[in-house]
Amino acid sequence: MELGFDQGASDAGEARYELVISVDARRSGQYSDAEKPLMREGIYRVLETAFAQARVARDAIHLEDRGDGVLISVPGRIAVARLLGLWMAEVHENLREENRSLRVPLGLRVAMHVGPVRHDPRGIAGHAVDLTCRLADSDVARQLLDQEKADLVLAVSDSLYLEVVSPGGKFIAPERFAPARLTLKEGPVTAWFHLPGRPIPDITVGGADAPPASGGPAAVRLSEDGDEDAYDDEYDDEDGSVRYTAGNNMSVHNGGVYHQPVHFGDNNGTDPGRPGHGR
């Protein structure tokens, strides 16, 4: 299923900076064929109700079905802080309500990242999409749901944490995010993990506490074979570069220039009828 696709976005392979959200269900393979439709209905009920509560119109976003989850992109005119704050708070509350009537609670892994996204009639693509999906599918996200007996975990990219989470805001508590170093197919990255409604998560691997990072909470480097080592640099990529920075309402991606504005805080536009306007 696809919603809110803007045909103009695919012209000449144009990329636009957007917020990408990946949502996956916990242990979806353990649901029987008869149970999976109910699981999927629950996911959509939780997410779509949260969009309405956060005053984000469905036709303002792109949403495509992934079987055991959904992939979403949100245009830059809608404040990223609204999705990280209010929308995630509503997802948490809706999920708690949904699980009250379920014998096996529905668990969700949510990941977010802002980057260049390319649209075509079949969906969305780009490194930003790949990274977001890998964060949602990471071992740390999976393990946190299990070891903390939680029903919801949020993973955000390092750049998104620095630009939007760390300044704080309504429903955004940076002190409750913990970093972890992940080794993905594309290379090592830092991600930040949060359990809504709970204190900062204790990220451990194999039962061992993660070593503290300089100037920040505990951090750990994970490889695909499960090994770990200390991670000393809280923010930089391996080559010392920054993935992107933002000033005012413009974001700049290393290696390319994009002229589409993207908002990282409250929208202060003059059109109150547009989605995401105001708080």
C-alpha positions in Angstrom: 0.0 0.0 0.0 1.3 3.4 -0.9 0.0 6.8 0.3 0.8 10.4 -0.5 3.1 9.7 -3.5 4.2 13.0 -5.2 4.8 12.3 -8.9 7.0 15.4 -9.1 9.5 13.8 -6.7 10.5 11.2 -9.3 11.3 13.7 -12.1 14.8 13.2 -13.4 15.7 11.0 -10.3 15.5 14.0 -8.0 16.3 13.3 -4.4 14.7 15.2 -1.5 15.7 15.4 2.1 12.9 13.5 4.1 12.5 11.8 7.4 12.5 8.0 6.8 10.7 5.8 9.4 10.9 2.0 9.4 8.6 0.0 11.6 9.0 -3.8 12.1 7.1 -6.3 14.2 8.8 -8.4 16.8 9.2 -12.1 15.9 6.8 -11.8 13.0 7.8 -15.3 11.8 6.2 -16.8 14.9 2.8 -15.7 13.9 0.6 -18.2 12.1 -1.0 -17.4 8.8 -4.3 -16.9 10.6 -2.7 -14.6 13.2 -0.7 -12.4 10.8 -3.7 -10.4 9.5 -4.6 -9.5 13.1 -1.0 -8.5 13.7 -0.9 -6.3 10.6 -4.3 -4.7 11.6 -2.8 -3.9 15.0 0.3 -2.2 13.5 -1.8 0.0 11.2 -4.2 0.8 14.0 -1.4 2.0 16.3 0.5 4.0 13.7 -2.4 5.6 11.8 -4.1 6.6 15.0 -0.9 8.2 16.2 -0.6 10.2 12.9 -4.1 11.5 13.4 -3.3 12.4 17.1 -0.1 14.2 16.0 -2.1 16.1 13.3 -0.1 14.6 10.4 -2.4 14.0 7.5 -2.1 10.6 5.9 -2.0 12.1 2.4 0.9 14.2 3.4 3.2 11.2 3.9 4.4 8.2 1.8 3.5 4.9 3.5 4.2 1.5 2.0 3.4 -2.0 3.3 6.3 -4.3 4.2 4.3 -7.4 5.3 5.4 -7.4 8.9 5.8 -3.7 9.1 5.7 -0.4 7.2 8.1 2.0 5.5 7.3 5.7 5.8 8.8 8.9 4.4 7.8 12.3 5.7 8.4 15.5 3.6 10.6 18.3 4.9 7.7 20.7 5.5 6.6 18.6 8.5 8.8 19.1 11.6 11.0 16.1 12.4 10.6 17.0 16.1 6.9 16.4 15.8 7.4 12.8 14.7 10.2 12.1 17.2 8.3 13.7 20.0 4.5 13.8 19.9 4.0 11.0 17.3 6.3 8.5 19.1 4.5 9.3 22.4 1.2 8.6 20.8 2.5 5.3 19.2 3.7 4.3 22.7 0.3 4.9 24.3 -1.6 3.3 21.4 0.6 0.2 21.6 0.0 -0.1 25.3 -3.8 0.1 24.7 -3.6 -2.4 21.8 -1.7 -4.9 23.9 -4.2 -4.9 26.8 -6.4 -7.2 24.8 -3.7 -9.4 23.3 -2.5 -12.7 24.7 0.8 -12.2 23.0 1.8 -8.5 23.1 2.7 -6.8 19.9 6.3 -5.5 19.9 7.5 -2.8 17.5 11.0 -1.8 16.4 11.0 1.8 15.1 14.0 3.5 13.4 14.4 7.1 12.0 16.9 8.9 9.9 16.9 12.0 7.7 18.5 11.9 4.3 18.0 12.1 0.6 15.1 10.0 -0.7 14.2 9.2 -4.2 10.6 8.4 -5.1 9.3 6.3 -8.0 5.9 4.7 -8.7 6.9 1.6 -6.8 8.1 3.2 -3.6 11.2 4.9 -2.2 14.9 4.2 -2.3 18.3 5.5 -1.3 21.0 5.1 1.3 18.8 6.9 3.9 16.2 4.2 3.4 18.7 1.4 3.6 20.2 2.8 6.8 16.9 3.3 8.5 15.7 -0.3 7.7 19.0 -1.7 9.0 18.7 0.2 12.3 15.2 -1.2 12.9 16.5 -4.7 12.1 19.7 -4.4 14.2 20.6 -6.9 16.9 20.6 -4.2 19.5 17.0 -3.2 18.7 16.0 -6.8 18.9 17.9 -7.6 22.1 16.5 -4.5 23.9 12.9 -5.6 23.4 13.8 -9.0 24.8 16.1 -8.2 27.7 14.0 -5.2 28.9 10.7 -7.0 28.3 9.6 -3.9 26.3 7.1 -3.6 23.6 8.6 -0.6 21.8 12.2 0.5 20.9 13.3 3.5 18.9 16.6 3.7 17.1 17.8 6.9 15.5 20.9 7.7 13.4 23.8 9.6 14.9 23.1 12.6 12.7 19.5 12.7 13.8 20.4 12.4 17.4 22.8 15.3 17.2 20.5 17.6 15.2 17.1 16.9 16.8 17.3 14.7 19.8 20.2 16.2 21.7 18.7 19.7 22.0 15.6 18.2 23.6 12.0 19.3 23.2 8.4 18.4 23.9 8.3 14.6 24.5 12.0 14.3 23.5 14.4 13.3 26.4 18.0 13.0 25.1 19.2 11.7 28.5 17.2 8.5 27.9 19.0 7.6 24.6 22.0 5.2 24.7 24.5 4.9 21.9 25.8 1.8 20.3 28.3 1.2 17.5 27.0 -1.1 14.8 28.8 -2.7 11.9 26.5 -2.8 9.0 27.0 -4.0 5.4 27.9 -0.5 4.4 30.3 -0.1 7.3 30.4 1.0 10.9 27.8 3.5 12.2 26.7 4.9 15.5 23.0 4.7 16.4 21.1 5.8 19.5 18.5 3.7 21.2 15.5 4.6 23.4 12.8 2.7 25.2 9.8 5.1 25.4 8.5 5.5 29.0 11.6 4.0 30.5 15.1 5.2 31.8 18.1 5.1 29.5 18.6 1.5 28.3 21.5 -0.6 29.5 23.0 -1.8 26.3 24.8 -5.1 26.9 26.1 -7.8 24.7 26.5 -11.4 25.9 25.6 -10.2 29.4 28.6 -7.8 29.7 28.1 -4.1 30.4 29.0 -1.8 27.5 32.1 0.3 28.2 31.4 4.0 28.7 32.0 6.4 25.8 33.9 9.6 26.4 31.4 12.4 27.4 28.3 10.2 26.9 26.4 7.1 28.0 27.6 3.6 27.5 28.5 2.6 24.0 29.4 -0.7 22.3 30.7 -1.7 18.9 28.8 -4.7 17.4 30.0 -6.7 14.4 27.9 -9.1 12.3 29.5 -12.0 14.1 28.5 -10.6 17.5 32.0 -9.4 18.6 32.3 -6.2 20.5 35.0 -3.6 21.4 35.1 -0.2 23.0 34.0 2.8 21.0 35.8 5.9 22.0 34.4 8.5 19.6 30.8 9.4 20.3 30.0 11.3 17.2 32.4 11.0 14.3 32.3 8.4 11.5 35.4 6.2 11.0 36.9 8.7 8.5 36.1 11.7 10.8 33.5 13.1 8.5 30.0 14.3 9.5 27.1 12.7 7.6 25.2 16.0 7.4 24.7 19.2 9.1 21.8 21.7 9.1 21.5 25.4 9.6 18.2 27.3 9.8 15.8 25.4 7.5 18.4 23.9 5.1 20.1 20.6 5.3 23.4 19.8 3.5 24.5 16.3 2.6 28.2 15.5 2.3 28.9 14.9 -1.4 25.7 16.4 -2.8 23.7 19.6 -2.5 19.9 19.4 -2.1 17.8 22.5 -2.4 14.7 21.2 -0.7 14.3 22.6 2.9 13.8 20.3 5.8 12.5 21.4 9.2 14.1 20.0 12.4 11.9 21.8 14.9 8.5 23.4 15.0 7.2 24.7 11.7 6.7 28.4 11.8 5.3 28.8 8.4 2.5 31.2 7.5 0.1 28.6 6.2 -1.6 27.0 9.3 -3.5 24.6 7.1 -0.4 22.7 6.0 0.4 19.5 7.8 3.0 19.9 10.6 2.3 23.7 11.0 2.9 24.8 14.6 3.1 22.6 17.6 
